[in-house]
Amino acid sequence: MSDTRRKLQSRLRRRFGYSTNTNYGRGAILWKDNKFGSSDEVGICLENRTYGPEIPYQLEILVHDFGDRQSKCVAAFTKEEALLLCKVIEEFFREREKEAAL
């Protein structure tokens, strides 16, 4: 894991209460308590396993219930989708900041 990612994951743990691990060298799993939904935890799993030539990387949104000890994938995105979603989210917050400054 790079120093940059290590520092970012440390910030997630300190500021937002995430639990992080490296998913046995296949990627990263980022968990936190779910305060709003029916599951106990929510998480993001960054996978670098190959699911075929179209999906060499995958970002999954997960939920985890302590009662049945099961994790369920509720959404999955390719690398390109995930990066584009991040850009859209970043632009959304820029727009809000510009509107607030007016």
Disulfide bonds with the S-S distance in Angstrom:
none
